[in-house]
């Protein structure tokens, strides 16, 4: 089972602390608010986008939120051939005609974000995207980005191995 701290041997990496995460989401919320875009619903790209989406939901006072489950990364620098949508699926009937802010932790290749945005727009939603980090190779340019980096990123929620039963 992989976790981001498995990248200990990597020379160049970006380490996001819990404190900086709080600052990042406040600054990202300010960017969205200053743009004039007021989302009706915040959609997290699970799993990496769950905590950023929750923090943005509070920071922006947006009470409606949901998640879309996508698997792409299987290990440090290892991905599936393509992003895969996983059940349970989003309630697509409730998003038609709504303003959505799709949130993920990072737009790395950008393929996951591109898939989600295309899907949601196909259901008649006005969807914009926000990420904590964007990488220069991303195939999609997120609407709102806190920082750009080309480094591997260690997030505070995935910096330690998963908790397992003692024994």
N, C-alpha and C positions, 0 to 999 in steps of 0.2 A: 504494500500500500504506500503510495508516494505522498510526500508532502513537500512544500516548497523549501523547507530547510534542508532537504536532501541535497540541495545545491551548495553545501558547505565548501566543496572543493573549487567552485567557480571563482575565478579571480574578480571579474566585474559583476557586481550585483547591487541592486537598489534595495535597501531595507527600510520598510515603512513601519514605524512604531505606532502604538495605539494613540499616543499624543498627536503625532503628525497626521494620523488618519482623521482625528477630530478636526484638526485645522483644515485638512484637505477637503472634507465634506462641507465645512462652512464656506470655504472659498468657492467650491463648485456650486453650492446653492446660490451664492451671491452672483456668480456668472449667469446662471439660469435666470434668476430674478431680474438682473439688469438687462437681459436680452428682451424682456417683455413676454417671454413664453411662460404661461402658467399652466402646468399639466393638470388634467383631471385625475389621472391615475399614474402612479409610478410602477413600472414593471421591472422586476429584478431578473437578470439572467443568472439562474442558479447553476452552480453554487456561488461562484466568485462574486456575483453582484448582489447577493442577499444582504450583507452588512452595509455596503455603500448605499443601497437602495433604502434600507431602513433608516440610516442616518440622514439621507437627503429628504425622506418623507417627513421626519421630525423637523429638520432645519427649514423646510419650505412650508410646513403646515399643511401638507397634502395627506389626507387621511386614507384615501383609497389606494391600495397597493395589491399587487399580485406578482406571480413569478412564472417564468417559463423555463423549463428544464432542458438544458443542452449539455451534451457531453462532447468534449473535443480533446482536452489534454488527458493523457493517461499516465504521464510521468514527467520528470524534468526534461524539457525539450523533446518530448515524445507525444505525438498526437495520433488520433484516428485519421483515416484518409479524408473524411469530411465530418463536419459537425453533425450530430444526430440529436433530433428532438426526442425527449423521453416523456412518458406519461408520469403523472397526470398532466393533461393539457390545460392551457389557459381557457377561460370562458370567453370565447371569441365573439359571441353575440353581444356581450356587454361593452365591447370596445369600439363598435362601429360609430364613426362620427365623433369620437372622443380624442382629446389631446393626451398623448402618452409620452412619458419620459422613460426611455429604456436605459437601465443602468447596469453596467458591468464594472469589474475591477480594472480590466485592462483590454484594450484593443491591440492584440498582438499581431496575429495574421489579419485580424478583422473579419475573418470568415464567419465566425459565430454571430457577431453583431450584424453583419450584412444579411445573414439568413433570417434572424429575428426581425429586423426592420422590414425586410421584404414581406415576410409573413404577416406582420401586423398591419402594414399599409395595404396589403391585399384584402384585409378584412374591413377596410374603410376607415382606419384610424389615421390621425395625424401623428406620426411618431418621430420623435427626436431622440438623440442619444447623449448620454453622459458617462464618462469613464474617469477613473482616478488617473490612470496612465494610458498613453497612446504610444505605440512604437512606429517608427518611420515606414516600416514595410506594410502597415495595415492597408488592406484593400478598400477600407471605408474610412472616411475622415469623420470622427465623432463630432457632434455639434458642440459639445462642451467637454473640455479636457483640463484636468488639474495640472498635470506635468507630462512632458514628453521624455522618453528614455529609450535607449536601445539595450539596456541591461536586463538581466533576469531579475525579477522582482520577488522579494520575500515579504509577504503580507503578514500582519500580526496574527490573523486567525488561522494561518496555515504554517506557522513557523515551528510548531512542535509536532511530534508524531501523534496520530490519533490515540485517544485513550482506549485502552482495552481492559478487560477483566484481569484482576490480579490473580496470580496463580501460577 
